[in-house]
Amino acid sequence: MYGWRGRVGLIVPSSNTTMEEEFRAWLPDGVSLHVSRIRLRKVNVEELKSMKEGVKMASSLLADAGVDVIVYGCTTGSLVGGKGYDEEIRAEIEGETGVKAVATATAVLEALRELGVKKVAVVTPYIEEVNEKEREFLEDNGFEVTAMKGLGIEDNLEIGRQPPEVAYRLARGVNLSRAEALFISCTNFRTFEVIDSLELDMGVPVISSNSATLWATLRALNVREDILGLGELLLRL
């Protein structure tokens, strides 16, 4: 059976074309990936909230594959309900399946704490109403958002079409004067090719939704193999 070191069950929005590919390319040898989906086409508050209706079905299907951890791979889908919403989703998955769960929003919080960060600049591909939900979530969890910049894209397929250099240029355009780290949000936004370059060029730790989730997932599996090329965080396994 594939996954002799661990089997990852990943739940993504139905229109997400990035997270599965970034995970599959960077998971260590012996860790397998198995994917389920929940309907989402537009990244807006209404559709993000409706994703919660599909959590039990998607997670139960993954549990049938004998996965060792189930990942809820949507950043704003796991924070749109405010502080504690990520933990609600995690608890729902674990209660339904008995399998350990990770939510992207939780992973981001834990990654920032691991790096000793309190002040963070944030860039996203989102529209403003979604950015405000993210700002509120981060601030209610004890972080200061020193700057925030978005692309204003609502169509999730369009977010997935953006090449990694778009994330790079967006990040280089944000004000880092008071920030201790940079967070690039959205599991459908390609970032893995540019995280190392951004850390070198900007002089602060850089995490993305997918790098934070990958880090938290490997920790949940107790797979402690550091990963080169994805910034400082993935050297802290």
C-alpha positions in Angstrom: 0.0 0.0 0.0 1.2 3.5 -0.8 1.9 5.7 2.3 4.1 3.5 4.4 5.2 6.6 6.4 1.8 8.2 6.4 -1.3 8.7 4.3 -2.7 12.3 4.0 -6.4 12.9 3.2 -6.8 16.3 1.7 -10.1 18.2 1.4 -10.0 21.1 -1.1 -12.5 23.4 -2.8 -13.9 21.8 -6.0 -12.3 24.6 -8.1 -8.8 24.3 -6.4 -6.2 23.3 -8.9 -3.0 24.1 -6.9 -2.9 22.6 -3.5 -3.0 19.0 -4.5 -0.2 19.6 -7.0 2.0 21.5 -4.6 1.6 18.8 -1.9 2.2 15.9 -4.2 5.4 17.5 -5.5 6.8 18.2 -2.0 5.6 15.5 0.3 8.5 13.3 1.4 9.0 9.8 0.0 6.7 7.3 1.7 3.9 9.8 2.3 0.9 9.4 0.1 -1.9 11.9 -0.8 -5.6 11.2 -1.2 -8.0 13.9 -2.2 -11.7 14.8 -1.7 -13.5 18.0 -2.7 -16.3 20.3 -1.5 -18.1 22.6 -4.0 -16.8 26.1 -4.2 -16.4 28.2 -7.3 -16.4 31.9 -6.1 -14.2 33.0 -3.2 -16.8 35.1 -1.4 -18.2 35.0 2.1 -21.4 33.2 1.1 -19.8 30.3 -0.7 -17.0 29.9 1.8 -19.6 29.5 4.6 -21.5 27.0 2.6 -18.5 24.7 2.3 -19.0 23.6 5.9 -22.1 21.7 4.8 -19.8 19.3 2.9 -17.3 18.6 5.6 -18.7 15.4 7.0 -19.2 13.7 3.6 -15.8 14.7 2.3 -14.0 13.6 5.4 -15.8 10.3 5.7 -14.9 9.4 2.2 -11.2 10.0 3.0 -11.5 7.9 6.2 -12.5 5.0 4.0 -9.0 5.1 2.5 -7.4 4.6 5.9 -5.7 8.0 6.0 -3.7 9.0 9.1 -4.6 12.7 8.9 -7.3 14.7 7.2 -6.5 18.2 6.1 -9.1 20.9 5.5 -7.2 22.7 2.7 -9.0 26.1 2.5 -7.7 29.2 4.2 -10.6 31.5 4.3 -13.0 28.5 4.3 -11.6 27.6 7.7 -11.7 31.1 9.1 -14.8 32.8 7.6 -16.8 32.2 10.7 -14.4 34.1 13.0 -12.2 33.1 15.8 -12.6 29.4 16.7 -14.2 28.5 13.4 -11.0 26.5 12.4 -11.3 24.5 15.5 -15.0 23.8 14.9 -14.1 22.3 11.5 -11.2 20.3 13.0 -13.5 18.9 15.7 -16.2 18.1 13.2 -13.8 16.1 11.1 -12.4 14.2 14.0 -15.8 13.6 15.5 -17.1 12.2 12.2 -14.0 10.0 11.4 -11.9 9.5 14.5 -8.9 10.6 12.4 -6.6 13.5 13.4 -7.4 16.7 11.5 -5.6 19.8 10.4 -7.2 23.0 9.2 -5.3 25.5 7.1 -6.2 28.5 9.2 -5.0 26.7 12.3 -1.8 25.8 10.6 -1.1 29.4 9.7 -1.6 30.5 13.3 0.7 27.8 14.5 3.3 28.5 11.9 3.5 32.2 12.8 3.8 31.3 16.5 6.6 28.8 15.7 8.5 31.6 14.0 7.9 33.9 16.9 5.9 36.4 14.9 3.4 38.9 16.2 3.3 41.4 13.4 2.6 40.1 9.9 2.0 41.6 6.4 -0.5 39.7 4.3 -1.0 39.4 0.6 -3.9 37.5 -1.0 -5.7 37.0 -4.4 -9.0 37.8 -2.7 -11.8 40.4 -2.9 -12.0 42.9 -0.1 -14.9 41.3 1.9 -12.8 38.1 2.2 -9.6 40.1 3.1 -11.5 41.7 6.0 -12.6 38.3 7.3 -9.0 37.2 7.3 -7.7 40.4 8.9 -10.3 40.0 11.7 -9.4 36.3 12.3 -5.7 37.0 12.5 -6.2 40.0 14.8 -8.7 38.2 17.1 -6.0 35.5 17.4 -3.4 37.9 18.7 -1.6 39.0 15.6 -1.1 42.5 14.2 -1.7 42.8 10.5 0.7 45.6 9.6 -0.3 45.7 5.9 -2.6 43.8 3.6 -2.9 43.8 -0.2 -5.1 41.7 -2.5 -5.7 41.1 -6.2 -9.5 41.3 -6.1 -10.1 38.0 -7.8 -13.4 36.2 -6.9 -13.3 33.3 -9.5 -11.3 30.5 -7.9 -10.3 29.0 -11.2 -8.8 32.4 -12.1 -6.8 32.4 -8.9 -5.4 29.0 -9.8 -4.4 30.3 -13.2 -2.0 32.9 -11.7 1.6 31.9 -12.2 3.9 32.0 -9.2 5.6 35.2 -10.4 2.3 37.0 -9.7 2.5 36.0 -6.0 6.2 37.1 -6.0 5.4 40.6 -7.5 2.4 41.0 -5.2 4.5 40.2 -2.2 7.3 42.6 -3.2 4.7 45.4 -3.4 3.5 45.2 0.1 4.8 47.5 2.9 7.1 45.4 5.2 8.4 48.3 7.3 6.7 47.1 10.5 6.3 43.4 9.7 8.2 40.5 11.2 7.0 38.0 8.5 5.0 37.8 5.3 2.0 35.6 4.8 0.7 34.7 1.3 -2.8 33.5 1.7 -4.9 31.1 -0.4 -4.4 27.3 -1.0 -5.1 27.9 -4.7 -2.4 30.6 -5.2 0.9 29.2 -6.5 3.7 30.0 -4.1 6.1 27.1 -3.7 8.4 28.2 -6.5 9.0 31.6 -5.0 9.0 31.3 -1.2 12.8 30.9 -1.0 13.4 33.8 -3.3 11.1 36.0 -1.3 12.8 35.2 1.9 16.2 36.0 0.4 15.0 39.2 -1.3 12.8 40.6 1.5 14.8 39.5 4.5 11.9 38.2 6.6 10.3 34.7 7.0 7.7 33.9 4.4 4.9 31.4 4.7 2.0 30.6 2.4 -1.2 28.8 3.2 0.2 25.7 1.6 3.6 25.8 3.2 2.1 26.3 6.6 -0.4 23.5 6.0 2.3 21.1 4.7 4.4 21.8 7.8 1.4 21.2 10.2 0.5 18.0 8.3 4.0 16.5 8.5 4.1 17.3 12.2 0.7 15.6 12.7 2.1 12.5 11.0 5.3 12.8 13.1 7.4 12.9 9.8 10.3 15.1 10.8 12.1 15.3 7.5 13.1 18.9 6.9 12.2 20.2 3.4 14.6 22.4 1.5 13.4 25.1 -0.8 10.2 26.2 1.1 11.7 28.7 3.5 12.6 28.7 7.2 9.4 27.2 8.4 9.9 23.8 6.6 13.4 23.5 8.3 11.6 23.4 11.7 10.0 19.9 11.5 
